[in-house]
Amino acid sequence: MKKTHIIGIIIIALSIGVIFSSISDSSTYSNFSEASKNENAEFHIVGYLNKDKPQVYEPEKNPDLFQFFMYDKDSVERKVILHKAKPQDFEKSEQIVIIGSAENGEFHANQILMKCPSKYNNGSPEFQTPEQMEQERSEHS
């Protein structure tokens, strides 16, 4: 074999290795239960804010620490520790996507994405709180 063929094969093998390693390290959409089983992995958790529990943000002490509680799409609640400043209009968000990992029963997020109510969907949320689901069940019974 020529040196150029050998070098080409090595480059192809390295490229395949990089692709497979990036696939295994990529984060996935999931829920709190799955994230708790795999504490070192990064997950995207879709859910909504629990407005009945307190939010803690003290910018004078640490401007990059915001704590709140949220439900995932399965209505499982967890404390979320966001390692960034509290987003503007956070309470108005209809849906939240947090990116991070589970740690000791909490979820440590390094990014947050928010979907605010839209004038095109009449402000109706995709997710329902446990109270809303119970009310809907009792209305249909």
C-alpha positions in Angstrom: 0.0 0.0 0.0 1.1 3.5 -0.7 1.6 6.0 2.2 -1.3 8.1 0.9 -3.7 5.1 1.2 -2.5 4.4 4.7 -2.9 8.0 5.7 -6.4 8.1 4.1 -7.5 5.0 6.0 -6.2 6.5 9.3 -8.1 9.7 8.7 -11.3 7.8 7.9 -11.0 5.7 11.0 -10.4 8.8 13.2 -13.4 10.5 11.7 -15.6 7.5 12.4 -14.3 7.4 16.0 -15.1 11.1 16.5 -18.7 10.7 15.1 -19.4 7.8 17.4 -18.0 9.5 20.4 -20.0 12.6 19.8 -23.2 10.6 19.4 -22.7 8.8 22.7 -22.0 12.2 24.5 -25.0 14.0 23.0 -27.8 14.9 25.4 -31.4 13.7 24.9 -34.9 14.8 25.8 -36.1 13.0 28.8 -37.7 13.3 32.2 -36.5 13.6 35.8 -36.8 9.9 36.5 -34.5 8.9 33.6 -32.0 11.7 34.5 -31.9 10.5 38.1 -30.9 7.0 36.9 -28.0 8.5 34.9 -26.6 11.2 37.1 -23.5 12.0 35.0 -25.3 12.3 31.7 -26.7 15.5 30.2 -30.4 15.7 29.6 -33.0 18.1 28.2 -36.0 18.1 30.5 -39.2 19.6 29.2 -41.7 20.8 31.8 -43.4 23.7 33.5 -42.8 25.8 36.6 -44.4 25.0 39.9 -45.7 28.4 40.9 -46.8 27.3 44.3 -43.2 26.7 45.6 -40.7 29.5 46.2 -38.1 30.7 43.8 -34.7 31.7 45.2 -32.6 34.3 43.5 -30.3 36.5 45.4 -28.1 38.4 42.9 -26.2 40.3 45.6 -24.9 37.0 47.0 -24.5 35.0 43.7 -25.9 36.4 40.5 -25.4 33.0 38.8 -27.5 30.9 41.0 -31.3 30.6 40.7 -33.4 27.9 42.3 -37.0 26.8 41.5 -39.2 23.8 41.4 -40.6 22.4 38.1 -42.7 19.5 36.9 -41.5 17.3 34.0 -43.9 16.1 31.3 -44.8 13.1 33.6 -45.7 15.5 36.4 -42.7 14.5 38.5 -41.5 17.5 40.5 -37.8 18.3 41.2 -35.8 21.2 42.6 -33.9 22.8 39.8 -30.6 24.7 40.4 -29.8 27.0 37.4 -26.2 28.1 37.3 -27.1 31.4 35.5 -29.1 34.5 36.3 -32.9 34.3 36.6 -34.4 34.8 33.2 -36.5 37.9 32.6 -40.3 37.1 32.7 -39.6 33.6 34.0 -42.9 33.4 35.8 -44.8 34.0 32.5 -43.2 31.0 30.8 -45.7 28.4 29.5 -43.1 25.7 29.0 -39.5 25.3 30.2 -36.6 23.2 28.8 -33.7 22.8 31.1 -30.4 21.4 30.1 -28.1 19.8 32.6 -27.8 16.7 34.9 -29.3 15.2 38.0 -27.3 15.3 41.2 -28.5 14.1 44.6 -32.2 14.3 43.9 -31.9 17.8 42.3 -31.4 18.9 38.8 -28.4 21.2 38.0 -29.1 23.1 34.9 -26.5 25.1 32.9 -29.0 26.3 30.3 -32.7 27.1 30.2 -35.1 27.7 27.3 -38.5 29.2 27.8 -41.7 29.2 25.8 -43.9 32.1 26.6 -47.7 32.1 26.0 -48.5 32.8 22.4 -51.3 35.0 21.2 -51.9 32.4 18.5 -52.8 29.5 20.8 -55.0 31.4 23.2 -52.3 31.1 25.9 -53.3 27.4 26.6 -50.4 25.4 28.0 -49.3 22.0 26.6 -48.8 20.7 30.1 -51.3 20.6 32.9 -50.5 20.8 36.6 -51.6 17.8 38.7 -54.4 20.0 40.0 -55.7 20.7 36.5 -55.5 17.1 35.5 -57.5 16.1 38.6 -60.1 18.8 37.9 -60.4 17.6 34.3 -60.8 14.0 35.5 -63.5 14.9 38.0 -65.4 16.9 35.3 -65.4 13.9 33.0 -66.6 11.4 35.7 
